[in-house]
Amino acid sequence: MSKVNIIIIICLCFYSTISIPQTIAVVNIQNIIDNNSQYVEILKEIENSQIEYFDDFEIKENELKEKLKDLESSKLILSENEINNQIDLYNKELNVFTNSVDAFNLHYQNQIINIREKILKEIISLLEKYALNNKIDLILDSTTYLIASNSINITNNINEELREINLKLEYENFEKN
């Protein structure tokens, strides 16, 4: 009989921990970041700072197109050795241009990633406070579940709290070589 009692007690203990309700919330982090007014504003600043570089890149690209046209038209006039020298010069210029554009794109991509990470850290901090204050056991991002009730969605709450924080988002302009 004592073995049966022990098994019953173990089952009750195990079942009782499973049956304790867990408090769960969901949040759409992507939505919070993308719709944050400070984030949108810094993206506009970045776009404005890129305009001068776009103009320079367009000018250089047009110059390269003209050089390629000249090279194509001079194939009939120049010797094979001269053509190969011209092609090598063109390829070097094109490579420098391509590397410059790639460096430009990578620079601003990294700047935006850094800004998003700063916002994400602040969101996580707000979520931790919210979880403690509201006794929430688990917070899921909206991308990690299929269906949930809107009553457990705390995106608007976190969004409002984030609006009240001055994040001081910054970026560095691209430096030409």
N, C-alpha and C positions, 0 to 999 in steps of 0.2 A: 503494500500500500504506500509506503514512503516513496518509492520510485515514481508512482503515479502522481503523487502530490508534487514532487520536484518537477516533473514534466509539465504539469499544469501551471505551476508558478512560472517556469521559464517561458511557456507559451504566452501567458498573460503579460509578462514583462515585455516580451518581444512584440506582441500585438499592440500593447498600449503605446509603445514608442512610435509605432507606425501610424497609429490612428490619431496622433496629436496633429492638429491642423497646422500647416505651414503657411506663413504669410508671404505671398509672392507678388512681385510687381514687374512690369515691363516698361522699357523706355526705348525710344527711337533716337539713338545717339546721332546717327547720320542726319536726321531731320534737325536736331538741335544745332549741330555744327553748321549745316548748310544754310539755315535760316537765321543764324545769329547776326544781328545788325553790325556788330563790330567786325566780324569775319567778312561779311559782304562788303563793308566799307574798305577794308584793307585789300581785298581782291580788286576793287576799283582803282585803288592807288597803285597797285602793282601793274594793272593793265595800262594805266596812264604813264607809268615810268618806262614801260616797254615800248612805247610808240616810237621814240627816237631810234631805238635799236632796230625796230621793224623797218623803218625808213632806210637806215644804213644797210641792213641786210638786203632789202629790195634793190637798192642802187648797186650793190656788189653783185647780186644775182644777175641783174641786167647786164652789167659789164662782162660777166663770165659768159652769158649767152651770146653777146656780141663777139667776144673772142672766139667762141666756138664756131660761129658763123664765118668769121674771118679765116679761121683755120680750115674749115671745110672748103671755102672758096679758093684758098691758096694752095690746095693740094695739087692742082694742075700746074701751078707755076713753080713751086719749090721742089727741090730735090728730096729724095726719100730721107736723107739724113737730117735736112733742115726741118722737114715735117715732123720727124720723130722728136727733135729737140723742142719744137713748138708744142707738140702733144705733151711732152714731159713737163714743160713749164705750165701749160694749162692744167694738167692733172695735179701739180703741186699747189697751184692757186685754188683749185676746186677743193682739194683736201683741207687746206687751211680754212677756207670758207665753211666747209661742212663741219670741221672740228669746232669752229667758233659758234656756229648755230647750235650744235649739240651741247656745247658748254653753257650757252645761254639758256637753252631749254632745261638742262639739268639743274642749273643754278636756281631758276625760279620754281622748278618742281620741288627742290629741297626746301626752299623758303616756305612754300605752301604747306609742305609736310610738317615743318617745324611749327608753323602757326596752328595747324590742326591738332598737333600733339599738345600744345599749350592749352588749347581749349578743352581737349579731352581730359587732361589732368584736372582741370577745374571742374569739369562735369563729374568725374569720378569722386572728387572731394565732396561735391554737393550730394551725390548719390549716397556716399557713406554717411553723411550727416542725416540725410532723409531716412535712410534705413534705421539708424539708431533712434531717431526721434519718433518714428512711426512703427518701431518694432517689426521691421520687415526682415525676413530670413533670407530671401533670395530675390535678386533683381536680374532680369534677363534683358538682353538687347533684343530689339524687335526682329533682328535677322536670325535669331536662334530658336524661334518657335513658329509653329504654323498658325494657330488660332488662339486668341485670348480675348477675354472680356475687356471691354473698354474701361470697366471700373478699376482694373488693376494697372492701367496705363498711366504712368506718372510723367510722361514727356512734357506736358504743359506746365506742371509744377516746377520741374527742373529748368525748363525754358525761362520761366518767369524769374526764378532765382538767378539764373545766369545773366539775364538782362540787367540786373541790379549791380553786377560786378564790372568794374573797369579793368578789362584784361590787359591793356597796354600791349597790343599786338604790334610787332615791328617786323621789318624785313630789310634786307640789304640789297642795294642796287647791284646790277651786274657790272663788273669791271672789265673794260676792254683790255686786251693784251697789247 
